[in-house]
Amino acid sequence: MKASFGTTFGTTFALPLLFQHIFAQSCFPQNDVKVTFFGYPDNSPPGAGIAFTQCGRSLAGGTGTHDDPISLATATQGDFAVCDIVYLPWLKKYARYDDDCEQCGKDWDNGRQYHIDLWTGSTTVDGGQTQIECENSLPGGQQTIIRHPANDLDTDTTPLFSNGNCNRKTYDVGSSPSLCAGGGGGGGGGASSGRSSKSSNTGSVATKTRISTSSTLLSTTSQTRTPQGNQGCTWEGHCLGKSLVWAKLSI
C-alpha cells in the first residue's frame, strides 16, 4: 500500500521511500533461511553470468570480503533489494544479491520462505560433477541470516570450491544478534546470513535441470524455465539477462 502526505506548499511525498531511507541500514537477524549453492557447471547457461550487473561486476564471483562479496541469488519478488550485501556468519563470508533464482521465488510465493543460493565459483573454470557434488555437501539447510551487517566482521576468503577442493569449514560465531552490537549496516545496505553455531546441515543446489544426470545428485527433479526475451533458461534457477527495476517497502 502506498501512502503519501502533502506540505503546505502542495508537494506530495511518498512515505515508503521516506521509511526506506530511514530504516534501510538497520541490522537484524533473520531466522529460517534456506541456503543452497550453485556454480559454473549448473548455472544457466553454464558459466558465470548474472542477472544484475549494476552492483559493480559483470560476472558472478567474490572472495567473501565486504569489498568483494560472493554472489548470491534469491527471489526477485522477495524483500531483498538488488545489490544488498549479506554476511554469512557460519562461513565468515559476505555475499551480495546480484542474480535471480526461480526456485527461490517459488519458495517465497509458498508461504514467504526465504531462500538464498550462494556462488561456489569459478568465473572461468567448469568444475563439472565434482563441483556439483561439493555444492550438495556444503553446510546449507536452514540458517539464521543477519540483515544489513557491519562492514568489518571477520572473514574467511578460502573459496568454497577450487581446483577440485571442497571447503566445508564452518564457524561457531556465538549469538547471531550479537553481530549487530554497536550498529550494523556500515558501508552499505544488505543482509547477513548465518547460524549462531556450527551447522551439521548439508546444502544442495536449488532445484533445477542438471547438466549431469548422475544418480549421486541429491536433487533430481527436472524443471524448465520459460525463456526471458532472447536469453533462454533451461532450469528454474538463475536467468542470465533478466532485468528488473523495483523498489521495496510495504506499509
Buried (B, 14 or more C-beta within 10 A) or exposed (E): EEEEEEEEEEEEEBBBEBBBEEEBBEBBBBEEBBBBBBBBBBBBEBBBBBBBBEBEBEBBBBBBBBEBBBBBBBBBBBBBBBBBBBBBBBBBBBBBBBBBBBBBBBBBEEEEBBBBBBBBBBBEBBBBBBBBBBBBBBBBBBBBBBBBBBBEBEBBEBBBBBEEEBBEEBBEBEEBEEBBEEEBBBBBBBBBBBBBBEBEBBBBBBBBBBBEEEEEBEBEEEBEBEEBEEBBBBBBBBBBBBEEEEEEBEE
